[in-house]
Amino acid sequence: MTLADCDRVAEIRIRGWQSAYRGLIPQSYLDGLSVEEDAERRRGRLAQADGSVVNLVAEDTGGEVVGWACHGPYRGGEVVAGDAELYAIYVHPEHLGRGTGQALLAEAVARCAAAGHGRLLLWVLKENGRARRFYERAGFEADGAEEPFEVDGVTVPEVRYARTLPR
């Protein structure tokens, strides 16, 4: 991902939230998401990046960014420090079902394995059945950890998934 991709990645992330999380988190929160603010945050993070977080983009045959994934060191304290975390993966709603998400996830898994991580972990909304099935098809399993995620005063539970990476 480059600075030039930040506007499109922000659009993909926001539209992804608004599509995937409709009915799962408060609509007022989804309606208040701003592509412009998200793009500005993304530019700031990318400009200050130290290389520990990897941002991947997927492009269609015309060169338009249609998906984005981000991974890096696991942010939880109770897990082995060598684990990696998939922080985000989003495909523009108009491009769902075309293999873009699978390709991004496969690339993240390959890069984390190549970097020597033992596992790749991620958090997903407990009620997001579509995402949970996606990760399960890719070899991830819920490991029993749950964490509350608060959005506009509403607690939305997340579950952690893990996948052992090839050596």
Secondary structure, DSSP 8 states (H G I E B T S, - for coil): --GGGHHHHHHHHHHHHHHHTBTTB-HHHHHH--HHHHHHHHHHHHHT--SSSEEEEEE-TTS-EEEEEEEEE---SSS-TT-EEEEEEEE-GGGTTSSHHHHHHHHHHHHHHHTT-SEEEEEEETT-HHHHHHHHHTT-EEEEEEEEEEETTEEEEEEEEEEE---
